[in-house]
């Protein structure tokens, strides 16, 4: 779809949303909402159908490059050897070059001492040249003053050299006549290491690259210009002159412009390269196509598990909420359509961590509907008409839904902004999913209810009441549960401490890579390999541990199977494969590979998670009070920190999948806690009698039905995985199952007791704080209303 058409549809959706929110007339709200849903859903489905959904290399395969770092040069001209730090620096730069927007799924691992294994999903044939350039071009930028040309037959002046202009091409791609070269100093007047930012821009003269220097660079550039005003300054990239403009001024304000008849892609690529220069040259040693990292069987199984999970959720909602449950499922289907449509429209890549984000989105969407329906049941029991109960249910549930979604959205935004590419896949799907789930729960289902009620199709709400009314003194038992949590947490930490690095899988600590080259026309299936590998033992009698299979194309002969495993398992695997498949195997080769999640990526992910927790804490302090924020964050930390140790205790090694699972758990946990806190605040604001302890017990019991109902819906697909999933799927199901159970537990037995303990310990009156905040909010609303009236 053309950009203008996309803009038109987007503007229409935004306008209808404003009309929907702004009108108080029931009939208009219903019509605006219906039109909004139809346009958004149709546009999402059209986008998915026409543009498709990009899959990550872990789900669809892609292209693989093996590159070697060459020794660089130090400032004094001596050789600069390749070191582990230079390999990590190269990986960080390649990430910025190849994935500047963070919407692609890349994996990069050190291989041996001086090589990097790069895997990219879905590289098209026309993109290969650009990818090769971004990998191989060092992009060493220099500025040198142009010297006078030597007369014919004369030698160049000492300290100078002749450099050629870069060959330019016309709009049809044909090379233009050579512009010759220039005599320049053999030492740079200024280097490109001072470039802080580089970007492509277009004006009447065509595409250009704008350079912004840091403060040191800005000063040096002005000094060079002041001394050489009126002379030409050659802009040189990798020993080729791009342009040589005349210095017209000595005040550039920290900015320089590179022009040179660029095409758009050339300008953008050059800007990316100059902003992220390499210290070591690179050579591409091999290129090949690779299969999906998790295997087609895992992907197909994942699809069926998703369908089964959705089916179980549908049956559960229909059993408990009958007609209202059917409406919720319709809203969930539209939510998923909008989610995938958004990913397709913005070109985001769906990865295995991204699937974790979708699981969380579905869980939060169902949770929002359960929250509304439990409110609806309460309002009906209070004697309201179905229309009045519906209006009150959506109004009262809004704050809890908004708060839980906003806190999770804060996490997603911070993770996307700070964390590495592997975690960004989770953050992207979560951000889009949260927005679509709020639309699904607060607009789609509400509009459908309006239609069925107005048309007389729904005269009453029939639900199955799973839990009796009543207030139980849950807080009286809190001490025992907190002690139990401390014991389990200690066991979890002790497990990680005892296992040490042994608790980390090969995604984190690297391992071995065994290449099995097949003879032309020969094949070995994944199941045949699994049958051989699963029974293998190391020389010390231990199992070989986890492994991953990946298939690669080979232009010179038969296909290649790559087996990623523990390094110690590599020789055992080679020997077993050659012995079992002697007729099919041409040869094998083993090597050591670094971690998929490098030290820097792991650090940035942890930093992002910590920053997200701090941001959530600040938001909850703003929306609630300090005691509530403290209780929520401690409960969240309790859930997230316990999961890794328990997974290791149950025999798992921590992998990339666990990263996505832990982020999913954080979303579930905070969601459960906020719902309870929102009801406590409401009880205080409504003036419900009793002590703070009694109000908390009442809130926990009133939300108990919702808390225990959302657990099974979230666990439905995980339970299917636990019983039917293969090892790759179990890696995801186990931590999610543990996390959902912990999140449900902590929202009841950890968060609220901590709030009450803190209030008693500090002498804080929670009632007074909540009521004071309500008074201030009412004053602010009154001031806004008065200002509008005067206007």
N, C-alpha and C positions, 0 to 999 in steps of 0.2 A: 504494500500500500504506500502511495506517495506520502511524503512528509506532511504536505498540506492536509491531506485527507485524515491522517492520523491526528494531527493537531485539531482538526475540526471535530472529530469524534471525541477526543479528550476534552475539548472545551465544552461540548454538549453535555458530557457526563458530569463535569464540574458544575455547570450551570444548573442542571437538574438536581444535583445534590444540594446546592444552595437553596433552590426553590423548595425542595423537600424539607430541609431543616428549618427554613424560614417561615413556612406557612403553618398556621394553626387550624386551618379548615380541614376537617377530616376527609372530605371527598377529594379535595385537591392534593392532599398529602398522599392519598392512595394512588391517584393517577400519576403524580410525579414519580412516586416510588416505583410504580409498575413500569413506566417508560424508562426509568434509570436502569432497572434490572434487565429489561429486554435489550437495551442498547449495549450495556456493559457485557452481558453474557454473549450476545451475538458477535460483538467485536472480539471478545476473547477466543471464541470458537473459531472465528475466521482467521485470527492471527495464528492460532495453533495449527490449523489446517494448511495455511499458506506458507508460513515461515518455519514451522516445525519447532521442536525443542532440542537444543544442543545438549548432548550427553557428554559427561566427562570421560576421560580415558579409562577410568575404572569401570565404566559401564558400557562403552562402545568401542574402545580401542582408539588407535590413532597412529601417530608417527613417532619414531624414536631416533634421536641423534646421539651418537657417542662422540664427544669432542675432547681434544687434548690441549691443555694449557702449555704454551711454550714459555721458555724463560724470558723475562722482560729485561728492561735496562734501568739501572739506578741513575740518579742524577749525575754521577760522575762518569757514566757511560759503561760501567762494568755490568756483567751479566747478573740478572736478578733471579735466583732460582725459584722454582715453584714450591710453595710451602702449603701446609694445610690451611693456614689463614688466607692465603691468596686464592685457594680453591673456594673457600666459603665466601670470600669477597666477590669472586666471579659469579657464584650462584646467586647472590643477592642482586647483582647488577643485571644478570640475565632475567631474573624475575621481573625487574622493573622494565626492561626492554621488551620482553615478550608478552607481558601481562600488565601493562600500565594501568588499566582500569580495574583490574582485579576480578574480572568476570569470566576468566578462562580457567580451566583446570590443568595446571602444570604439575609435574613431579620432576624434581631434580635431585640426583644423588651423586656424591663423590664415588668414583670407581677407581680403585688403585690409588696411586700417589698423585697422579697428574691428569686424571680424566674425570669427566662429568657425564652422567647418563641423563638425557633430557627426554621426557615423554610429553607429547602435546596431543590433545584430541582433535580429530577432524581437520587436519591441515589440507586445504585444497591445493590442486596442482599449481594454480596461479599464485598461491601464497608462498610457495617454497623458496623462491628467489629472495623475497623479502625476509623470510625467517633465516635463511642462510646468512644474509647480510648482517642481520641483527646479532647473530651468534658470532660471526667471524670478525666483523670490523671493529678494530680497536677504538676508533674515533678519537685519535690523539689530536687535539686542537692546539694550534699555535698562531700567534700573530707576529709577523716579521715585516720590518720596513723594507720596501723595494729599493734596491741599489741601482745606480746607473749601469746601463748595459755596456759591456766592453765593445770597443770598435772591432770590426771584422779583422781577424788575424791577430788580435791582441789577447792576452791572457786576462781572465777575470781577476778582479781585485782580491787580495788575500782575505780570508775570512768570509767569503761568499760562496754561494752555490746556485746552480740553475735548477728551478723546479717548474714542472709543466702544469698548465691549467687542466682541471678535470674535464673530460670529454662531456659535452652537453648534447642533449637530444631534443628534436622538435616534437610537436604534438603527436606526430605519427610514430614516434619512437626511433626515427632515423638520426644517426649521428651527424652533428653539425661540424663544419670545418674547424680544424684545430686552431685554438687561439695562441698556440706557441707556449711560451713560458716567460718567467721573470727571473732576474737575478736578485736574490735575497740574501740576507745575512745567514750564516750557517748556525747561528744560535737564536733561539726565540727571544723576541723582545718581551713577550708575555705568553704564558701557557694557559690552556683551557681549564686547569684545575680550579680556577676561581669562579667558574660558571655555577651559579646557584640554581638557575632555571633556564630552560630553553623550550620554546614552543613555536609552532608554525602559525602563520597568519597570511591573509590574502588582502591585497589592495589593488589599485588600478594598474600597478606594474607587474602583478602576478604574485605567486607564492614566495614567501620569505621566511627566514628563521630568525626569531628575536632571542637575543641572549641577555639575561640579567645576571650581573656579577655580584658577588658578595662585597662587603665593605672594603676588604683589602684589594680585591680585583678592580673595583670601581676607581680606587685611588691610583693604582698602577696604570690603568688604561688611560686615565686623564694625564698622568705624567708622561706616558709615551706620546700621546697626542700633542701635549704642550711643546715637547722638544722637536717633534717632527711635523708640525702643522704645515699643510700644503703639500706634503709628500704622500705617496701611496702606501697603504698598509695591506699587505697580503694576508688573507684569511686562509689558513692551510689546515686541511684535515687529512691525516695519514699521508703526508708528503705530497699532496695534490692541492694546487691553489683553487679555491672555490671562487673567490673574487678578490679584487685588489682596489678598493675604493680610495679616493683621496680624502685625507683628513682635513675637513673644512673648519673644524672648531677644536678647542681643547677642553670642552666641558660636555661630556656625554651622559652624565647622570647615572652611571652604572649600567648603561644599556648599549648594546651593539646590534647591528642588523646584518644578516648574511643574505645576499640575493644572488641568483644564478640560474634563471630560467627553470626553476624547479616545477615539477608536477606535484600535485597535492601529496601523493604517497611518499615521494622523495623528500619533500620538506618535512613531513611528519616523522619519517624514519630518521632523517638527519638530526632533528630536534631531540628525538628520544635517545639517539646514540650519544650526542654531545652532552646531554644531561646526565648520562650514565656511562662514562668512558671506562674502558678496561685497562688494568695495569699490565696484564699479560695477554699477548696475542693468543688466538685460539685457532685450532685446525679441526675441521670436521673429519673424523675418521670413518664414520659409517652412518648411513641412513636406512631405516627399514620401517615397515608397517608392523604394528603390534596389535594383538587382540585385547579384549577387555581384561582388566586386572583380576576381576572376580570370576571370570568364566561365564559362558552363556547360561549354564545350568543355574548358577546363583542368581543371575539377572531374571531368568524366567521364573525361578522360584520366588523371587522378590515380588514379581508382578502378581502371582497367584496368592501369595501371602497378603498383599495389599487388598486384593479383591475379597479374600476370606475375612480379613479384619474388618473391612467396610461392611461385609455381609453380617458379621456377628454384631457389629455396632448397630446396624439397621434393625435386626431382630430384637436386640435389647431395648432400643428406643421405642419400637412398636409395642413391645410387651409392657413396658413401664408407662408410656405416655400415650399410647394408641394413636389417635388422629394427630395430636400435637407432635408425636414422635415422627410421623410421616412428613410433616411440615419441616421439622428439623433436618431430616435427611435430604429433602429437596434443597434446603439452604446450604447444606454441606456440599452437595454436588455442584451447585453454582459457585460456591466458595472455591472449590478445587479448580473449576474451569477458569475462574478469574486469576487464580494463582499461576496456573500453567500459561495462561495467556499473557500475563505480565512478564514472566520469565522469557517467553518467546519474543515478545515485543522488544524488550531491552537487551536481548542477546545473552542472557545469563546462562551459565552452564550448570546442568543438573549432575551432581556428584553423589557418592555414597553419603558423605556428611550432609549434603543437601537433602537427601531423603530423610535424614534425622530431623531436619527442620520441618519437613512436610508432616512427619509423624507428630511433632509438637503442635503444628498448626491445626491438624485434625483434632487433636486432643483438646486444644483450647477452644476450638469452634464448638465441639460437643459440650464442653464444660460451660460455655456461655449459654447455650440453650437449656442445659439442665438447671443452671442458676435461675434463668427466667421462669422456667416451668415450675420449679419449686416455689418461687415467689407467687406465681399464678395460682398454685394450689392453696397457698396460705390466704391469698386475697379472696378466693372463692369461699373458703371455709369461714372467712370473716363476714360473709353475706353479700358481697358485691356481685353485680351483674357480670356476665362474662366479658362484655365490652369494657366495663369499668375495671374489672380485675386485670384484664390484659394491659390497659393503659398504666395502671399502678405497678404491675409486675415489671414492665420495661423501664419505667421511670426509676424504680427502686433498685433494679439490678444494674442500671447503667454505670453507677460510680465504681462498683466492684469490677465490672467487665473492663471499663476504661483504665482503671488503675493497674489491673493485672496485665493488660495488653501493653500499656505504656512502659511499665517497668521492663517487660520482656523486649520491647522495641528498643529501649535504651541500650540493653545488652547487645542486641543485634547490630545497632549502628556503631557502637564502640568496637565490637569485634571486627566489623567490616573495615573500619578506619585504621585499626592498629594491627590486627593479627595478620598472619601470613595467608597465602592463597588457599591452603588446605582448609582453613577455618572459614574463609570468606564464602565458600560454597554453602555452608550452613547458614551464615548470616544473611546471605542474599535471599534464599528461599524463606527464611524466617521473617524478614522484613516485609516481603510481598505477601506472605501468608497471613501475617498478623493484620495487615490492612484489609485483606480480602475477607478474613474471618469476622472482623468487626462489622463489615458491610453485610456479610451473610447473616450474622446473629441479630444485629440491631435494625437492619432495613429489610432484607429479603423475607425472613420469617414473619416480621411484623406486618409487611404489606400483604403476604399471603393470608395471615390471620384476618386482616381487614376485609379481604374479599370474601372469605368463607363465612365470616360472621355476618357481614352486610347482606349477603345473598341467602342467609338462613341455612347454610350447609352445616354450621356448627352451633349447636344451642347449649352444649355443656362440655366440660373438659373431664374426661375420665382417665384417672391415673391409678397405678398400682402403688399402694403405700407400703413400702418395704420396712419402715422403721416406725414404731409407735411414738406418739408425742410424749413429752415429759422431759424433765431436766434432771440430769445425773451430775453428781459432784465429781466431774472428771479431774478437776484441779487437785482434789484431795489425794489422788493417786499419782500426781505428777512427779513427786520425789523419786518414787520407785522407777518410773520410766526414764527419768533423767539419769539415774545411776546406771540403769541398763544400757542407755545410750553411750555413756562414758566407757563402760566395759567393752562394748562392741567397737567403739571408736579406737580404743587402745589395742584391741585385737587386730583391727584393720591396719593401724599404723605399724604395729609390731610385725605383721606379715610383710609389709613393704620393706621394713628395715632388715628383716632376716633375709628376704629374697634379694634385696639390693638391686643391682642391675639385671638380675635374673627375672625381675618382674616386668621388665620392658621387652616388648617384642621387637622384631627386626625393623619395624617402621621407625623405631626410636634409636636403636643402637647399631643399625646396619647389620650386614651378614655376608652371606655368600651368594653368588650368582652363577648358576651352572647353565651354559648354553649347550643344548642338544641339537645337533644338525642332522636332519633326516635325509636319507637318500632320495633322489628324485623319484617321485611317484609313490613313495612310501608314507604311511601315516601311523600315528599312535594316538588313541583317544585319551581324553582326560580321565575317564574311568579306569582305563588300563594302567595309566601312570599312578593313579591313586591307589590301586590295588597293590602296586609294588612299593610305593613310598610309605604308606601308612604303617607297614610292619617293620620298617628299618630301625636299627639300633646303632648308636654311637659306639666306639670302642670300649667306653666305660659302662656299657649296658643301658644307658638312658635312651629314651625316644629321641628322634631327630628334631622334634618340635614342629612348630607351624611352618608351612611353606605355601607359596603362591605360584600358579602356573600362568604363563603368558605366551602367546604364539606370535611369531614374527615372520614377515615375508622375507624371502632371500632371492635376489635377482640372479644369483650365480648358480643356484642349485635347488635342493629341497628346502622345505620350511624349517624354521628353527623354533625350538621350544625353550623358553627361558624359565628356570626354576629358581625362585628366590627363597632362601632358607637361612638357617643359622650357618655361620662360616664353617664351623666344625663339621657340619653335616654335608658340605659340598662334596668332599672326596667320596664319602659313603654313597651319596646319590649318584655320582658319576659311575662308580663301579657297578652299582646295582642296575642302572639303566643300560649300560653297555652289555652286561651279562644277560639280561632278560630280553633285550630288543636288538640283539646283534645283527639280525637281518635287515632291520629298518634304520639303524643309526649309522651315519657316516663318520661322526666323530663328536667329541665333547670338549668343552673348555670351561674351566672354573676361574672365578676372580672374586675379589672382595669388593663390596659396594658399601657406601656410607648410608646413613639414615635417610629415609624419606622425609622425616621431620627432623631437620637439623637442630643443632643447639640454639641457633639464633631464632629459628621459627618457633621452637618450643618456648623460649624466653618471651618472645613477643606475644604469643598466645596466652601465657600465664599473666603477663603484664596487662593484656587486654581484659582478661577475666577479672583481675583485681580492680582495674579502673571501672569496669562495669558494676562490680559490687559496691564500690564507693558511690558511683552515680545513682544506683538504685537506693542506697542508704540516704543520700541527700534528697532524692525525690520523695521517699516515704516520710522523711522528717517534714517536708513541706506539706504533704497531703495528710499525714497523720501527726504523730508527735514522736519525740526522740525515743521514748520507751518502746513504742510499736516498731519503729525503724530498727532498733537494736535487736528486738526479738525476731524480726523477719530475717535479718542478715545472719544472725547466729544460726537460726534454723536452716537457712539456705547453705551456709558453710558446712553445717553438720551433714547435710545430705550429699553435697558434692564431694567432700573429703572422705566420706566413708566408702563411697562406691569403688574407687580403684583398689583399695585393700581387700574388699570383699570379693571383687572379681578375681583377683590373684589367689585369694584363699580358695575359691571354687575351681582353681586350675587354669585360669586364663592368663595370657600375657597381654599387657597393655599395648594397644595399636592405634592407628589413625581412627579406626571406627569408634574406639572408646572416647576419643576427643569429642566427636560429634555427639555421642551418647551422653557425656557429662554435661555438655551445653544444653542438651534437651532436658535433662534432669533439672538443671537450674531453673528453666522456664516453668516446668511443672510445679516445683517446690514453692516458688514465690507466688504463683497463681493461687494455690491452695491456701496459703497463709493470708493473703490479702482478702480473700472472701470472708474468712473468719473475722479479721480485724475490722472489715467494713461493717459487719453486723454488730460488733461490739460498739463501734462508734455510733451507729444508728440507734442502738438501745439507749445510749447515754443522751443523744440529742432528743429522742422522743420522751425522755424523762421517765423511763421504765424504773420502777422502784427496786430497792435492794442495794447491797454493797457491790463494790467493783468486782469482787470474786463471784458473786451471784450473777452479775450481768455477763461476765465472761463465760460462766458455765452455760447460761441460757443461750448465748450466741453460738457456742460450740455445738450444743445440742440441736439448735435450729438449723445449722448448716451441715449437721452430720449426715443427713440424707444425701445432700448434694455431694459432699466430700466422698462418701462411700459409693455413690452411684457413678461418679466420673472415673474412678479407678478401673472398674471392669471394662469400660469403653476404651480407655487408653491402653489397657493391657491386652485387649482382644487380639490384635495382630502379633503382639509379643508372645502370647501363649501358643499361637499357631507356630511361630518360629521355633519355640523351645522344643516342641514335639516333632515338627516336620522339617525344620531348617537344617542346612548343612553347616559345617564349621564356620564358614564366612558369615552366615546369617546369625549363628549363635553368638558370635562376637558382639553383635549389636543387641540381640534380644536379652542377654543376661544382664548387662548394666542397666538397660532401660527398665527391665522388670524390677530389679533391686531399687532403682531410683524412684520409680513411681510409688512403690510400697513405702519407701523412706519418706517421700514427700507427703504422702497422706498421713503417715504416723507423726511426723514432726509438726505439721500444721495443727494437730490436735494436742499432742503431749509435750511439745518442746516450746513452740513460739509463744503461746499465750501464758504458760507458767513463767517463762522468763520475763515477760512484760510485767506480770503481777509481782514477781520477786524484785525487779528493779524499782517499781513504784514504792514498794514497802521499804526497801533498803534506803532509798533516797528521800522518802517522805513526800513523794510526788502525788498530787491529786489528779488522776487521769480524768476524772469527771470534770474538774474545773478547767483543765487544759482544753478538753474537747469543746466544752461549752463556750469558753472564751474565743476559741477559733471560729466557732459557729457565729458568735456575735460579730466578730470582725468581718466575716464573709458577708453577713447580712448588711452591715454598714457599707461595705464596698458595692454590693448590688444596689443598695438604695442610692448611693452617690452616682452610679452609672445611670440609673433610671432617671434621676433628677437632671443630670446633664443632657440626656436625650430629650426630656420634656422641654428644657429651655431651648434646645436647638430647634 
